[in-house]
Amino acid sequence: MADQNCADGFLRHIRACQTATLPGERLAFHIGADPVGWVRPALAAALAGFPNIEATSTRITLTRPAALQPIARALSARGFCRWRNEAFDVRAAADGPVLAVLDRGALPAFGVVSEGVHVNGTVQRADGLHLWIARRSRTKQLDPGKLDHLVAGGIPSGLSPAQTLVKEAAEEAAVPEALAATARRVGTVRYAMERPEGLRRDRLHCYDLSLPDDFIPRAADGEVESFELWPITRAFDVVRDTDDFKFNVNLVLIDLFLREGLIGGAAADGLRAALEDGRA
């Protein structure tokens, strides 16, 4: 369905999420001996003024993990980051132990990896595969009014991706727990991206959730303005030709298009390689 020329429309979304060059001007941020993030010089200088911080010309080291949240809260009051009152786990590796917790709003300032789940809500009909598409509330601070997945959200401290999926599915789309639990994990998308809020190093756990034809999602928590069921070909065209979807949703949908065989040949090989080059 796609040749190399039209694949360029997809590739631009992938490249737009891989704009960070690390370390660049940033200093490494460690918790003890473990590297967990990257901080700009201005934040590094501010951190050097706190207890439990050791600073060199190339590294900032936090010696007491429990101090991270109070330090971030103090820095948010000084304008270095937002405070969202949502604690996220901090790890040095995806499968490593939790070293500390950090507020979600401070993750980009510290260059710490943020974990999230994205769910393709699919419906199989006689005329082909369809997707439930959400429109984000126009009052959201991040990407208001953009198109989104049926369910997507960050993984809060103490929860697994699967637990977060069930929680977010109930809150965002009124998906019953038993139905949400049938979602199938299909892969991971990573990227490192410069954003207005700082360095986004995101790891997205991707799921497909097959929904019955009579299921109608309902915006339960106000984060979604509306839902609409689209043929997958419509989503394909919108991702390829526009910027209507939230930036990272494009990547998860491109992965779906590849898995469904909508992009083939050399174009598919190039897009797969670009997705794998997440640099997060």
C-alpha positions as CSV (number, residue, x, y, z in Angstrom):
1,M,0.0,0.0,0.0
2,A,3.0,2.3,0.5
3,D,6.0,2.9,-1.7
4,Q,9.2,4.7,-0.6
5,N,7.9,8.1,-1.6
6,C,4.8,7.9,0.5
7,A,6.8,6.3,3.4
8,D,8.6,9.6,3.8
9,G,5.4,11.0,5.2
10,F,5.7,8.4,8.0
11,L,9.5,8.8,8.5
12,R,9.1,12.5,9.3
13,H,7.1,11.6,12.4
14,I,9.8,9.2,13.6
15,R,12.6,11.7,13.0
16,A,10.6,14.4,14.8
17,C,10.7,12.2,17.9
18,Q,14.5,11.6,17.7
19,T,15.8,15.1,17.9
20,A,17.9,14.8,21.0
21,T,21.6,14.5,20.7
22,L,23.1,13.1,23.9
23,P,24.9,14.2,25.9
24,G,25.1,17.4,23.9
25,E,25.6,20.2,26.4
26,R,24.1,18.2,29.2
27,L,25.8,16.6,32.2
28,A,25.1,13.1,33.3
29,F,22.8,12.6,36.2
30,H,23.5,9.7,38.5
31,I,21.9,8.1,41.5
32,G,24.9,6.7,43.3
33,A,26.8,4.8,40.6
34,D,23.8,4.4,38.3
35,P,23.3,6.7,35.3
36,V,19.6,7.7,35.2
37,G,19.4,11.0,33.3
38,W,20.8,14.2,31.8
39,V,20.6,17.7,33.0
40,R,21.4,21.1,31.4
41,P,24.1,23.3,33.0
42,A,21.7,25.7,34.6
43,L,19.9,22.8,36.4
44,A,23.2,21.2,37.3
45,A,24.4,24.5,38.9
46,A,21.1,24.7,40.9
47,L,21.5,21.0,42.0
48,A,25.0,21.7,43.2
49,G,23.6,23.9,45.9
50,F,21.6,21.1,47.6
51,P,22.8,18.6,50.2
52,N,23.2,15.0,49.0
53,I,24.6,16.2,45.7
54,E,28.1,15.7,44.4
55,A,29.0,17.8,41.3
56,T,31.9,17.5,38.8
57,S,32.3,19.2,35.4
58,T,30.6,16.2,33.7
59,R,28.4,14.6,36.3
60,I,25.8,15.3,39.0
61,T,25.5,12.5,41.5
62,L,22.6,12.2,44.0
63,T,24.0,10.3,47.0
64,R,20.6,9.8,48.9
65,P,17.8,8.6,46.6
66,A,15.0,9.7,49.0
67,A,16.1,13.3,48.5
68,L,15.2,13.4,44.8
69,Q,11.5,14.3,45.2
70,P,12.1,17.1,47.8
71,I,14.9,18.5,45.6
72,A,12.6,18.4,42.5
73,R,9.8,20.1,44.4
74,A,12.1,22.9,45.5
75,L,13.3,23.3,41.9
76,S,9.8,23.4,40.6
77,A,9.1,26.4,42.8
78,R,12.1,28.1,41.2
79,G,10.7,27.5,37.7
80,F,13.0,24.7,36.6
81,C,10.2,22.2,36.0
82,R,6.5,21.6,36.4
83,W,5.0,19.8,39.4
84,R,2.2,17.4,38.5
85,N,1.9,15.5,41.8
86,E,2.4,12.1,40.0
87,A,5.3,10.0,41.2
88,F,7.1,7.9,38.6
89,D,9.7,5.2,39.2
90,V,13.3,6.0,38.3
91,R,15.5,3.1,37.0
92,A,18.9,2.9,35.3
93,A,17.6,0.2,33.0
94,A,14.2,-1.0,31.8
95,D,14.4,-4.2,33.8
96,G,16.4,-2.8,36.7
97,P,15.4,-2.0,40.3
98,V,13.6,1.2,41.3
99,L,16.2,3.6,42.5
100,A,14.0,6.5,43.4
101,V,10.8,8.3,42.6
102,L,10.4,11.6,40.7
103,D,7.4,13.7,39.9
104,R,6.2,13.3,36.3
105,G,6.5,17.0,35.6
106,A,10.2,16.9,36.5
107,L,11.2,13.9,34.4
108,P,12.1,16.0,31.3
109,A,14.2,18.5,33.3
110,F,16.2,15.6,34.7
111,G,16.3,13.7,31.4
112,V,14.9,10.6,33.2
113,V,13.1,7.9,31.2
114,S,9.4,8.1,31.3
115,E,7.4,4.9,30.8
116,G,3.9,4.8,29.3
117,V,1.3,2.5,27.7
118,H,-0.4,3.1,24.4
119,V,-3.4,0.9,23.3
120,N,-4.6,0.4,19.7
121,G,-8.4,-0.2,20.2
122,T,-9.3,-2.3,17.2
123,V,-12.6,-3.6,15.8
124,Q,-12.7,-6.2,13.1
125,R,-15.6,-5.7,10.7
126,A,-16.6,-7.3,7.4
127,D,-15.0,-4.4,5.5
128,G,-11.7,-4.6,7.4
129,L,-9.9,-3.4,10.6
130,H,-11.1,-0.3,12.3
131,L,-9.6,1.8,15.1
132,W,-11.1,3.8,17.9
133,I,-9.6,7.3,17.8
134,A,-9.8,9.7,20.7
135,R,-9.7,13.5,20.5
136,R,-7.8,15.0,23.4
137,S,-9.6,17.6,25.5
138,R,-8.9,21.1,24.4
139,T,-8.1,22.1,28.0
140,K,-5.1,19.6,28.3
141,Q,-1.8,21.3,28.8
142,L,0.0,19.0,26.5
143,D,-1.1,18.8,22.9
144,P,-4.7,19.9,23.4
145,G,-7.2,18.9,20.8
146,K,-4.9,16.4,19.1
147,L,-6.0,13.0,18.0
148,D,-4.9,10.1,20.3
149,H,-5.2,6.4,21.0
150,L,-8.3,4.9,22.6
151,V,-6.1,4.6,25.8
152,A,-2.7,6.0,26.6
153,G,-1.0,7.1,29.8
154,G,2.1,7.2,31.9
155,I,3.0,4.4,34.3
156,P,2.9,5.7,37.9
157,S,5.2,4.5,40.6
158,G,4.5,1.0,41.8
159,L,2.4,-0.1,38.8
160,S,3.3,-2.4,35.9
161,P,2.4,-1.6,32.3
162,A,-0.5,-4.1,32.4
163,Q,-1.9,-2.7,35.6
164,T,-1.6,0.8,34.2
165,L,-3.4,-0.3,31.0
166,V,-6.4,-1.5,33.0
167,K,-6.4,1.6,35.2
168,E,-6.2,4.0,32.3
169,A,-8.7,2.1,30.2
170,A,-11.3,2.4,32.9
171,E,-10.6,6.1,33.5
172,E,-10.2,7.3,29.9
173,A,-12.6,5.2,28.0
174,A,-14.8,3.3,30.5
175,V,-13.4,-0.1,29.3
176,P,-14.4,-2.8,31.7
177,E,-11.4,-4.4,33.6
178,A,-12.1,-7.9,32.2
179,L,-12.1,-6.6,28.6
180,A,-9.0,-4.4,29.1
181,A,-7.1,-7.3,30.6
182,T,-7.4,-9.1,27.2
183,A,-5.1,-6.6,25.5
184,R,-2.1,-8.1,23.8
185,R,1.4,-6.6,24.2
186,V,3.0,-6.1,20.8
187,G,6.2,-4.2,21.4
188,T,8.0,-1.2,22.6
189,V,8.7,2.2,21.0
190,R,11.5,4.4,22.3
191,Y,12.7,7.9,21.5
192,A,14.8,10.8,22.8
193,M,13.2,14.1,21.9
194,E,13.7,17.8,22.7
195,R,10.4,19.3,23.8
196,P,9.5,22.7,25.3
197,E,9.2,20.9,28.7
198,G,12.7,19.5,28.3
199,L,14.2,16.1,27.3
200,R,11.6,13.5,26.6
201,R,13.2,10.0,26.9
202,D,10.1,7.9,26.5
203,R,9.6,4.2,26.5
204,L,6.1,3.3,25.3
205,H,4.7,-0.2,25.9
206,C,2.4,-0.9,22.9
207,Y,-0.8,-3.1,23.1
208,D,-3.5,-4.2,20.7
209,L,-7.0,-4.5,22.3
210,S,-9.6,-6.3,20.2
211,L,-13.0,-4.9,21.0
212,P,-16.5,-6.2,20.2
213,D,-18.4,-4.5,17.5
214,D,-21.0,-3.2,20.0
215,F,-18.5,-1.7,22.4
216,I,-18.8,2.1,22.6
217,P,-16.0,4.0,24.6
218,R,-17.1,6.7,26.9
219,A,-14.9,9.6,28.1
220,A,-14.9,8.9,31.8
221,D,-12.4,11.4,33.3
222,G,-12.7,14.4,31.0
223,E,-9.3,13.9,29.4
224,V,-10.9,13.0,26.1
225,E,-13.3,15.2,24.2
226,S,-14.8,12.5,21.9
227,F,-14.2,9.1,20.3
228,E,-14.7,8.0,16.7
229,L,-14.4,4.7,15.0
230,W,-12.2,4.9,11.8
231,P,-11.2,2.4,9.1
232,I,-7.5,1.8,9.6
233,T,-7.0,3.2,6.1
234,R,-8.3,6.6,7.2
235,A,-5.8,6.6,10.1
236,F,-3.1,5.5,7.7
237,D,-3.8,8.5,5.4
238,V,-4.0,11.0,8.3
239,V,-0.7,9.9,9.9
240,R,1.0,10.0,6.5
241,D,-0.3,13.4,5.4
242,T,-0.9,15.5,8.5
243,D,0.2,16.3,12.0
244,D,-3.3,15.8,13.5
245,F,-2.2,13.0,15.9
246,K,-0.3,13.7,19.1
247,F,3.4,13.4,18.3
248,N,4.1,10.0,19.8
249,V,0.9,8.4,18.8
250,N,2.1,8.5,15.2
251,L,5.0,6.2,16.1
252,V,2.7,3.6,17.7
253,L,0.3,3.7,14.7
254,I,3.2,3.4,12.2
255,D,4.2,0.2,14.1
256,L,0.6,-1.0,13.7
257,F,0.6,-0.3,10.0
258,L,3.8,-2.2,9.6
259,R,2.4,-5.2,11.5
260,E,-0.8,-5.2,9.5
261,G,1.1,-5.2,6.2
262,L,0.0,-1.8,5.1
263,I,3.6,-0.8,4.3
264,G,5.8,-3.3,2.5
265,G,9.1,-3.7,0.8
266,A,12.1,-1.4,1.2
267,A,9.8,1.2,2.7
268,A,8.8,-1.1,5.5
269,D,12.4,-2.1,6.2
270,G,13.5,1.5,6.4
271,L,10.6,2.5,8.8
272,R,11.3,-0.5,11.1
273,A,15.0,0.4,11.3
274,A,14.1,4.0,12.1
275,L,11.7,3.0,14.8
276,E,14.3,0.7,16.4
277,D,16.8,3.6,16.4
278,G,15.0,5.1,19.4
279,R,18.1,6.6,21.0
280,A,16.2,6.8,24.3
